[in-house]
Amino acid sequence: MSVRILSDKVINQIAAGEVVERPASIVRELVQNALDADASDITVTLRDGGRAGVSVEDNGIGMSRTDALMSIERHATSKITRTEDLNEIDTLGFRGEALPSIAAVSHFTLSTRERGQEEGHRISIDGGTLRDVRPVGCPEGTRVEAKAIFYNLPARQKFLRRRETELHHCTEAVMREALIHPGTRFVLKHERRDLLSAPKADSLQERAQQLLGSLMRDAQETTFGNEQMTATLVYPPSDVHRPTAAGGMYLYVNGRYVRDTLIRRAILDATRDVIPRGRYPVLVLHLQLPANRVDVNASPNKTEVRFHEPLTVSEFLKIGLRRVWLSTTAGGSPRLTLGNSGRPPALPFEVHSNDSTSAPEERVSLAPQSEERTAIRLVEEPQEDEVELNVEEGKARFRDLTVLGQILGRFIICEHEDALFVVDQRQVCAALLLMTLKRHHRSGGVPSQRLLLPARVRLPQTSIDAISASKDRLSVLGIEVEHLNGVLAMRAIPAALQQLEAGGLLTELAQALAIDAPDAHLLSIMAEHSAIRSDIALDGYSLRSMLAALDEAEGVAFEGLVRSWSPQQLDQLFES
């Protein structure tokens, strides 16, 4: 076969595979373009979850006829002019393939009117072929509409998921941009219904409360930083957390939403003593640093970044976040003091809170103090080799542990062959509850108990739709819920679960249902949600019975629930 040059149409369709993964990709690109165009009002309209159509309308600066025509050409952009600009990108969008790629896989219409001009222009494209350019009357700003996504690429179209799943991804795309731009009004519509409406907010905290509802009900906003970088954090009390990072942990670098393993690892390290293992904190974190210290052009979907000094960023976040969480628990009950005694490196910076209960001018220096050794230190995972029970490989048993007692109604302290073991009671309860729920589910259905008064919960419309569409499935899992005038009423819960917070549980279930999670995952959410409220004092017999029951639990790994310290590690700990 001879070598040949591809046609522009085929080239655009190939480029579309990089830019347009699903309707949510179109939403993200168009919303980011609107924000870069200085829009203060953005409306996103979807049809059939975005599969039949995506429309984004803004009141930004708009485009002239020449610029509008240029914007649909490949490698055309107003945001960089030379190679050096790639090192200091301060806009959300800069890839010139976005609009032509979207136009290559849809029926595409662009209507725009430049600020101060009396006439606008409309461009129509079908599958990458220009059909029409004409003057029109339209509001100042830009409106882009893409209909019938992948209509000309059946191989790509068949990989689109069901409407609820695509709608969930589109909603998340809007949420991610709306959270970090509180000064912009966002509206998301689907099939003539408003799914999301976020008026302009005065702060990141206010916007987070608008969009995340009960998860951020008692949230605080805090800023810490040094001369090189600053971080703004919005976070609720430490007892608010989720089984996954999705839908609760929103990370940003210089105004750009990112999925960064370095930042996520720093967060988990900083919160591992306050948040149960296997759970994720709810927060909005915005890290700001000079544009030339971070590469935002690391991936086609623009959600990955590379830091020029990753270790410095990691230490900065771990120290700052840990001190923030310590400050929220310092006035509470004393916590178990076990773990490595290594002090953080000297990295001075300041933190101040925007919480309304704090004095506006109050600032606390976060340079390491001499009192560091007496500060509260929470449970830390051993960094060196952990102790193993003296039993055959794969035969480690919970019943072999000798229970010494319980701390804070949560941690079970045990010993075995001169080693100290700590077991998280919440995880024990979650494993036992999950075992019970799975057993009932296999036998035909989870028994439920009716609530004396239904728990009424207000959730975003997408969550209500996901729950309502799965009523029969949830009923088999022991949950009875009804949709009443924009409110979900939970009428029954699984009989095995004694303590639940209806709003948090339904929010997590809705997120899982939107991505077609299996029943086993839904049961795990229910068990974990009930277990985090299981901090109660128990006698030695009850503690031993709980641990022994774990040996019969399916899929429970001994190493996953037990933290251990050898005599040598304990000696080092107490010497410190």
N, C-alpha and C positions, 0 to 999 in steps of 0.2 A: 504494500500500500504506500502510495507516495505521500510526502509531507506537504501540508497545505496550511494556509492562513485561515483561521476561523472567521466567520462572518460576525459583524457587530452584534447581531441578534443572539447568536449562540454564546458569544463572549459575555453579554449582559445576563443571560440565563445562568451561566456558570458562576458569575459574580454574585448573582442573587442567592445561590446556595450558601455563600459565605455570610451574607447580610441578613437574608430573610429565612430564618429557620421555621417560623410559625407566625401567626398573626401578632403575637406579643412582640416579636422583633420589629414589626412595622410600627406598632404603637410606640415602642421605645425610641426608635429613630426619629419619628415625626415629633414626638413630644420634646425631645432634646433639641431638635432644630427650632421649635417654637420658643423654647427657653433662651436659646442663643440669639433669637431675634428680638429679645427684650419684651416678650409677652408677659402681661400681668393677668391674663384671663385665657385659660385653655379648656376646651371642651372636646372630649373624646367620645365618639359614638360608634357602637359595635352592632353588627347584625350576625345572628347565629353564632355567638361566641367569638366573632371576629372572622369566622371562616367565609361568610358571605360578604362581609364588608367592614372596613375600618376607615373612619373619618376623624381627622384632627383639625380643629379650627382654633386660631389664635388671633389676638389683637396686636401682634408684633409690628415690626417696621415694614413688613411687606417687601415686595420686589417689583422692579420695573420689568417691562416686557423683555428687554435684553437679558437681565439677570435671571428671569424665570426660565427662558429658553436655555440659558447656559447651565442652570441647575440640574437639568435632566441629561446633561452630557457626562460621560464617564470621566473620573479624575478631575471634576470641577468642584471648587470650594472657595469660599471667601475667608477661610479661617487660617490658612497657612499660605505662605508665598515662597519660602525657601527652605532648604533642608534643615537649617539651624532652628527653624520654628518648631520642629518636631520635639525638640528638647524642652520647650517651654509652652506647651499647649495649655491654655487656660479656658477653653470652651468645652462643652460636652460632646458636640459632634464635630468631626473634621474630615471624615472619610467621604470622598466625592462619589462613591458608588451607591450611596443609600437610595436617593430618588430614582436614578435609572434602573437600579436593581429591583425596586418595588414595582416600577412601571413595567418591567420585563415579564412579570408573573401575574399581572392583574389588569383589569380595566381601570385605568388611572386618570384622575382629573385633578389639576392644580389650578386653583383660583386665587389670585393675589392682587392686592392694591397697595401701592406704596404710600406711606404717610404723606399727607399734604397734597396728594394727587386726586383728581376728580374721577379718573377712570381706572378700572382694573383690567386684568387679562386672564383668560382661561385657556389652558392647554389640555388636550385630551390625547391619551395614548392607550393603545390596546396591544398588550403583549409585547411591548417594546417598539411598536410601530406608531409614529406620530400621525394622528388623525386630523387634528384641528387646532388652530390658534386663532383666538378672536378676542376683541375687547368686550368687556362686560361691566355691569354695575355690581359692585360687591363692597362689603365693609372693608375698612382699613385692616390690613393683616393678611393672613394666608389660610386657606383651607385646602387640605389635601385629602382626597378620597381614593381608596383602593378597593375595588369590588372583585368578588369571585377569585379569591387568592388561589394561585396555582391552577387556574382553569385550563391553562395551556401546557401544564406539566402533570399529567395524571399520576406519574410515578411518585412525584412529591406530594400530590394531593391526598393520596391514599394513606400517607403517614400522619396526617392530621388526626388528632384525637377527638373524642366526642365533644359536644358543645360545652358542657360544664367544665371540662378540663381546659379547653382553650380559653374559655372565659376567665377561669381562675388565673391563668398565666397573664392574660391581658390586664386583669385587675391588679396583680402584683406589679406589673410594669408601671402602671400609673401611680400606685402607692409609693414605689421607690423614688420616683421623681417628686411627687407631691410632698413627701416627708421632709426632704432637704431644701425645699423652696417654699417656706411658709408665706413669703410675700406675694405669691401667685395663687390666684383662685383656680381650682381644678374641679371639673365636673365630668363624671363618667356615666354614660347612658348606654343601656342595652335594651333593644326592642321597645323603645319609647318609655323605659323606666329609668329613673336615676338610681344607679348603684352606689355612687360615691359623690358626695358634694362637700368640698372643703373650701370654705371662704378664706379670705386672707387672714393670716394669723400674725401675732406680734412677736412670736418666739418659736423656737424649735420645740420647746416643751408643749406649747399650746397646740401646735400642729400635730404632734405625736398623740396628744389626747383626743384630738378630732378624729384621727384615722384609726388608732388602735384601741379606742374605747376603754373598756374595763381593765385591759392589760396595763394601761398607763394612768389609771384613776388617781393614784397618789404619787405620781412621778415627780422627780426633782430634776433640775438642770444644773449641771456643774461644768466648769471650764478649768482645765489645768494646762500648764505649758511652760516652756522656757524660750530662750532666744531663737532656737531653731525651729520649733514646732509647737502647735497648740492642739488640744483635743476638747471638743464639746460633747458632753455625755448627758443623755436623758435616760433615766432608769427608774423603775418602780421599786417598792420594797423587795428584799431578797427572797421573800417567800412566793414571789410571782415568777414562774419559770415554765418552760415548755419542753416537750419530749424531743423536739427537733429545733434546729436553728431557723428553719424556714418560717416566715410569718411572725417572727418575734425579734430577730437579731438583724438590724439594718446597719450596714457598715459603709462609710463614705470616706473618700480621700479627695480633698479639694473639690467638693461638691459633686463628685462622681460616685455612684453606687458601685461597690466592688464585692467580689467574693475572694477574699485574700486569706490564705491559710496562716500567714504570719500573724495578722491581726487577730484572727479567730483563736489561734493558739495562745496568744497573749491574754485574751479575755478569759479563756478557760483556765489558764494558770492562775490568773488573778482572783477568780471566783470559785475555785474548786473547793474551798473550805466553807463557802456560804451556800452554794448551789449543790443539790444532791448529784452524785455521780450519775451520768446518763441523762441529765437534764441540762437545758441551756437557758442562760439568762435572757430576759427581755430587755432590750436597750436599743437606742439610736446613738451611734458613735460617729462623729465627724472629725477626722484628722486633717489638719491643714499644715502644709509645709511648702517651701519654695518649689515652684513647678519644675525647676531644673534638678531637683533632688529625687524625682520620681518619674518613671517611664509609664505613661498611660497608654502607650501604643503596643502593649505586650500581647494582645489577643484580638482577633477579629470582632468579638462581641463586646469589647471595651469594658469587661467586668474584671479583668485581671490587671494588676500593676506590678512593677518591679521597683523596689527602693534601692537607691544607690548605697545606703548604709542600713541594711536590714536589721543588724544587731542593735544599733542605736535606737531604731524605731521600736523594736520589740521590748527592750529594757525600759524605754520611756513609757510605753503603754502599760506594761506589767506593774511598774512601780506606781504610776499614777492611778490606775484602776484599783489596785489592791488597797491603796490608802483611802480611796473614795469608799470602797465597801467596808473597810475597817472602821471608818468614821461613822458609818450608819449602824454598826453593831457595837461600838465601844461602850455605849451607855446601857447595853442590855446585859444578859446573863453571861457569866464567864464561860469560856469555851475550853475544850480539851486542848492542852498544850503539849502536842507531840509533833515531832518533825525535825527537819534539818535546821540548823541554826545559822546558816549562811546569811550574811547581811547583804542587802542590795548595794550595788556600786553607787558612789556619790554621783547623783544626777539631779542637781537642784532645780526646782521649778515651783510654781505657785498654783494654788487651786482656790477658786471661789465659787460659791453656790448662787444660783439665781432663784432658789426657792424663796417664796414670799415670806417664809418664817425667819429667814436669815437677814441680818443687817446688810444693807446694800454695799457697804464699803468694807465689810469684813473679809480679810484674806488670811490664809494660813500658809506659812512657808513649808514646803515639803522637802527641804534639804535634810539629809539624815541627821538625827539628833543623838545625843549621848544616851537618851532614855530608850533608844531602840531595843536594847536587850530586855527591857521590862514591858515592852508593848505586847498586846495580845497577839499570839501567833496561833493560827488555826491548824487543823489536821492537815498534814502534807503527806503525799505519797513518798515512800522511800526512793531515793535516787540510785541506791546500789542494789546488790543482789538481795532479794527478799527470802525470808525463811520458808522452807517447804516442810509440810508435815512428814513425819517419819513413817510413811505408809507407802504401799506399792504405787507406782505411777498410774495416775488415772483413778485411784481409789481414795483420794482425800475425802474425808467425811466431816460434816459440820458437827455431828454428835461426838466426835473425838475432842472437841474443844471443851475446856473447863471454864464455865462462866464465873467471872469474878464479880460482875455487877453491871450497872448501867449509868450513863452520864447524860444529863440533859434530856432524858426521856427519849433519846435517839440512838446513842452509840452503845453497843454491847461490848464490854471489855472481857476478853478471854485470855487464857494462857494454854500453852502446850509445849512440853519439853523445854522449859526455860525461855520460851519466846512469847512475846506479847502480841495479841491479835485484836483488831478492832473491826467490828461488823456494823454496818449502817442499818439500823432497824427499819428505816423506810424502804430500803431495797429488799430486806427480808419480807416485809409485808407485801410489797409489790409482787415478788416472786410467788408467794403463797396465794395471793388473790388471783393472779393470772392462772395459776394451776387450777384453782377452783372454777374460774370462768371457762377455761378451755374444756374441762371435764364436762360441765353442763352443756356447752356448745356442741360437743361431739355427741351428746346423748339426745339432741333434738332441739335445744333452745335454753337460753339462760333464764332462770326464774326471776321474776321481777316483784317489787313491792310498790304498791300505790302510795303516793305522797298525800298527806292530809290536805295540804294546800299546794297547788301546782307552783313550781318555780318559774317565774316569768323572766325572760331574757330578751334584751334588744341586741341584735347583731346586724352587721352589714347585709345588704340584700343578697350578695353572692353566697354568704354563709347560710342565710335562710333558705335559699334555693337548693343548696347542696343537701341540707338536712331534710327539707320537705320531700325532695326527690328520692330519699333513702329511708322513708318512714318504716316501710315494711322490713327492710334489712335491719334497722336499728331495733325494731320490735323483737326480732329473733335474738338480739343481743341483750334484751332486758330493758331497753329504754323506750318509753312511750312519749312522743313529743307531738305537739299540735301547733299549727300556724294560725294565729289569731290577730288580724289587723296589724301586721308588721311586727308582732311579738311572738316569740316561741315560748310555748308553755310546756314544761317538762312535767308529766303526770306520773311517771313511774321510773324507777331506777333498778338495777340488778340487786337482788336481795343480799348478795354477798358484800356489797359495798355499803359501808355505814356512813361515811363522810364524803360529801361531794360539794363542789362549788359549781353550780349549774352553768353559769356564763363561761367560765374557763373551760369546762369539759366540752360544751357544745362548740366552742370556738375551735378547739383542737380537733374534734371529730369532723367538723366541716372542712378544715384544711386537708385532713386525710381523705375524706370522701371525694373531694374535688380532684384528687390525683388517683382515684380508683385503688386506694389502699385495700389490701385483703382484710378479712375479718380478724385474723390473728393480730394484725397491727392495731385495729380498733380496740380489741380486748386489752392489748398492752397499754394503750392510752388510758383506758378506764381504770385499770389496776394501778398504774402509776399515779393517776390523778387522785385516787382515794388514799394511796399509801403516803403521800406527802403530808397528809393531815393525821398521821398515826403516831405522833410524838407523845407517848404516854408512858408513865412509870409502870413497870411490870415486875413481878416477883421472880425469884430465881427459877422456880419450876416452870413458869410461863416462858421465860427466855430459853430455857433448855429445850422445851417442847417445840418452840418455833424453829430453833436451829435444827433439831432432829427431823422435823417435817421437811426441811429443805432437801434432805438427802433423797427424798422421794419425788421431788419436783423435776419435771421434764425440762431439759435444756438449761439447767442452772449450773454454772461453772463455779467451783469453789474459789478459784483464783479471782473471779470477777467480783466477788462480794467481800473478800477478806483482805485487810491490809495487815502486814506483819512487820515486826521489828526483832532483829536478833539481839542477843545480849550485848554484843559489841556495839551495835547501833544505839542501844539504850544507854550504854556507858558514855558514848560520845554525846548523846543528847543531854544527859544530866550534868556532864562536865561543862557543857556550854552554858 
